[in-house]
Amino acid sequence: MPLADAATLDNTLGLPCRAERFIAATTRDDIRAALAMARRDEVPLNIVGGASNLVLAPTLPGVTLQVACDDWWWEAGDDQTILVYAQAGLSWHDLVTACVERGWWGIENLALIPGHVGAAPIQNIGAYGVELADVLEAVHVMYCDDGRDAVFSRDECEFAYRDSLFKRALAGRVVVTQVVLRLSRRPAPRMGYGDLAERVALHPEVRAIFDAVCAVRREKLPDPAVLGNAGSFFTNPVLEATHAGRLLQEYPAMPHFPQPNGRVKLAAGWLIERCGFKGTRWGAFGVHERQALVLVHFGGGDRQALLALADHIRDTVQQTFGVMLEREPRLMG
Ligand SMILES: Cc1cc2nc3c(=O)[nH]c(=O)nc-3n(C[C@H](O)[C@H](O)[C@H](O)COP(=O)(O)OP(=O)(O)OC[C@H]3O[C@@H](n4cnc5c(N)ncnc54)[C@H](O)[C@@H]3O)c2cc1C
């Protein structure tokens, strides 16, 4: 049986949080034992990775499980691809770095996203025009109710923008133990997003794109080690074309991205900035000065104050544009 002591839970927002019983599971047996403990004692089970996409309560009751298995390995897929197997506790950025060092293409645009491999499929992490779903082959899970193993193919994961089956029907019901990615040996640069293309040569190496992504992110996003944050606090809203069309008549400069299904994605950061929030401070929290989508914690604040600010921003955007923003990080506890 793994140790299950009370512990302070570090999180990128820097909110104070104490987990009543924290288990860092370094083996599959540990994971199974943690699940069994929560069932036996009939207490809540909280599954965390790096806590970079969570708004935590001051206390997490029950069992808090962090998968700490962090091995990875690979095998040849076909003559053009590599299959990468990564355990859930591995740092996502470390995996990206290791693959880029080997010259494998596919996840270089997802560099510097904080957190663990096991959380990557939950919201189908994405950045700079690439989503995990583009390279994901399979997700290995363990069911919380009886510890049985299962494997989900990419199609079965029902991936969408910042969404998957694991956020809906299977939310809180499975622990991701491993993901399998199919990466390419052949160059497959994707530079259509933002100013990436301006920063790299016409025929770049995978390392150059990785470096450019890291540089842009360091310029634009606050480092959680310096200033608490959870990355984007809201997802980009996706509207019916008619609704977006009406807004565009009023705000012709509004960034908008037509989707394959006919709907139109807007930039939540632009909407928040237009409401005058960018760079403002509200007690212990504020709206980042370079990226209005990121709420920051200057220290000493609590979850209630953060959520009050988020609600105020959401309501103001709703009143101004008739668009309802949705929170990206999950509340836990
Ligand atoms: C500065 C910054 C920049 C960011 N940039 C991006 C970005 O560009 N794109 C993006 O998509 N996200 C971004 N994020 C959000 C975040 O990094 C990702 O969502 C990441 O995948 C969260 O990983 P984590 O290990 O910290 O998960 P946590 O925050 O610990 O958990 C997130 C969710 O996943 C669940 N979970 C975690 N591990 C498991 C597991 N093994 N099994 C089952 N469920 C699990 C948790 O229960 C929770 O619901 C950013 C965050 C920060 C702080």
The ligand as an SDF file (V2000), in Angstrom:
LIG
                    3D

 53 58  0  0  0  0  0  0  0  0999 V2000
    1.4920   28.9950  -18.3920 C   0  0  0  0  0  0  0  0  0  0  0  0
    0.5090   27.9620  -18.9090 C   0  0  0  0  0  0  0  0  0  0  0  0
    0.3580   27.8100  -20.2780 C   0  0  0  0  0  0  0  0  0  0  0  0
   -0.5440   26.8560  -20.7620 C   0  0  0  0  0  0  0  0  0  0  0  0
   -0.6630   26.7090  -22.1190 N   0  0  0  0  0  0  0  0  0  0  0  0
   -1.5060   25.7950  -22.6220 C   0  0  0  0  0  0  0  0  0  0  0  0
   -1.6250   25.6270  -24.0320 C   0  0  0  0  0  0  0  0  0  0  0  0
   -0.9550   26.2970  -24.8280 O   0  0  0  0  0  0  0  0  0  0  0  0
   -2.5010   24.6980  -24.4910 N   0  0  0  0  0  0  0  0  0  0  0  0
   -3.2440   23.9330  -23.6400 C   0  0  0  0  0  0  0  0  0  0  0  0
   -4.0120   23.1000  -24.1400 O   0  0  0  0  0  0  0  0  0  0  0  0
   -3.1460   24.0640  -22.3150 N   0  0  0  0  0  0  0  0  0  0  0  0
   -2.3090   24.9700  -21.7750 C   0  0  0  0  0  0  0  0  0  0  0  0
   -2.2100   25.1270  -20.4250 N   0  0  0  0  0  0  0  0  0  0  0  0
   -3.0500   24.3100  -19.5440 C   0  0  0  0  0  0  0  0  0  0  0  0
   -2.3520   23.0400  -19.0020 C   0  0  0  0  0  0  0  0  0  0  0  0
   -0.9700   23.1290  -19.0940 O   0  0  0  0  0  0  0  0  0  0  0  0
   -2.8140   21.7770  -19.7360 C   0  0  0  0  0  0  0  0  0  0  0  0
   -4.2050   21.6420  -19.6520 O   0  0  0  0  0  0  0  0  0  0  0  0
   -2.1410   20.5210  -19.1730 C   0  0  0  0  0  0  0  0  0  0  0  0
   -2.4620   19.4100  -19.9740 O   0  0  0  0  0  0  0  0  0  0  0  0
   -2.5430   20.2320  -17.7300 C   0  0  0  0  0  0  0  0  0  0  0  0
   -1.6840   19.2200  -17.2410 O   0  0  0  0  0  0  0  0  0  0  0  0
   -1.5390   18.9170  -15.7080 P   0  0  0  0  0  0  0  0  0  0  0  0
   -0.7220   17.6830  -15.5910 O   0  0  0  0  0  0  0  0  0  0  0  0
   -1.0590   20.0910  -14.9790 O   0  0  0  0  0  0  0  0  0  0  0  0
   -3.0550   18.5730  -15.3160 O   0  0  0  0  0  0  0  0  0  0  0  0
   -3.8560   19.0240  -14.0210 P   0  0  0  0  0  0  0  0  0  0  0  0
   -4.0220   20.5050  -14.0340 O   0  0  0  0  0  0  0  0  0  0  0  0
   -3.2700   18.4100  -12.8140 O   0  0  0  0  0  0  0  0  0  0  0  0
   -5.2710   18.3500  -14.3050 O   0  0  0  0  0  0  0  0  0  0  0  0
   -6.0890   18.8170  -15.3740 C   0  0  0  0  0  0  0  0  0  0  0  0
   -7.2510   17.8370  -15.5610 C   0  0  0  0  0  0  0  0  0  0  0  0
   -6.7510   16.5750  -15.9840 O   0  0  0  0  0  0  0  0  0  0  0  0
   -7.1200   15.5440  -15.0670 C   0  0  0  0  0  0  0  0  0  0  0  0
   -5.9900   14.6160  -15.0020 N   0  0  0  0  0  0  0  0  0  0  0  0
   -4.6940   14.9030  -14.7950 C   0  0  0  0  0  0  0  0  0  0  0  0
   -3.9470   13.7930  -14.8730 N   0  0  0  0  0  0  0  0  0  0  0  0
   -4.7960   12.7740  -15.1250 C   0  0  0  0  0  0  0  0  0  0  0  0
   -4.6380   11.3580  -15.3060 C   0  0  0  0  0  0  0  0  0  0  0  0
   -3.4460   10.7590  -15.2720 N   0  0  0  0  0  0  0  0  0  0  0  0
   -5.7570   10.6200  -15.5320 N   0  0  0  0  0  0  0  0  0  0  0  0
   -6.9850   11.2010  -15.5830 C   0  0  0  0  0  0  0  0  0  0  0  0
   -7.1890   12.5200  -15.4300 N   0  0  0  0  0  0  0  0  0  0  0  0
   -6.1010   13.2950  -15.2120 C   0  0  0  0  0  0  0  0  0  0  0  0
   -7.4110   16.2560  -13.7460 C   0  0  0  0  0  0  0  0  0  0  0  0
   -8.3280   15.5200  -12.9550 O   0  0  0  0  0  0  0  0  0  0  0  0
   -8.0230   17.5630  -14.2560 C   0  0  0  0  0  0  0  0  0  0  0  0
   -9.3760   17.3800  -14.6150 O   0  0  0  0  0  0  0  0  0  0  0  0
   -1.3190   26.0660  -19.8910 C   0  0  0  0  0  0  0  0  0  0  0  0
   -1.1550   26.2280  -18.4880 C   0  0  0  0  0  0  0  0  0  0  0  0
   -0.2440   27.1730  -18.0080 C   0  0  0  0  0  0  0  0  0  0  0  0
   -0.0700   27.3270  -16.5280 C   0  0  0  0  0  0  0  0  0  0  0  0
  1  2  1  0
  2  3  1  0
  2 52  2  0
  3  4  2  0
  4  5  1  0
  4 50  1  0
  5  6  2  0
  6  7  1  0
  6 13  1  0
  7  8  2  0
  7  9  1  0
  9 10  1  0
 10 11  2  0
 10 12  1  0
 12 13  2  0
 13 14  1  0
 14 15  1  0
 14 50  1  0
 15 16  1  0
 16 17  1  0
 16 18  1  0
 18 19  1  0
 18 20  1  0
 20 21  1  0
 20 22  1  0
 22 23  1  0
 23 24  1  0
 24 25  2  0
 24 26  1  0
 24 27  1  0
 27 28  1  0
 28 29  2  0
 28 30  1  0
 28 31  1  0
 31 32  1  0
 32 33  1  0
 33 34  1  0
 33 48  1  0
 34 35  1  0
 35 36  1  0
 35 46  1  0
 36 37  1  0
 36 45  1  0
 37 38  2  0
 38 39  1  0
 39 40  1  0
 39 45  2  0
 40 41  1  0
 40 42  2  0
 42 43  1  0
 43 44  2  0
 44 45  1  0
 46 47  1  0
 46 48  1  0
 48 49  1  0
 50 51  2  0
 51 52  1  0
 52 53  1  0
M  END
$$$$
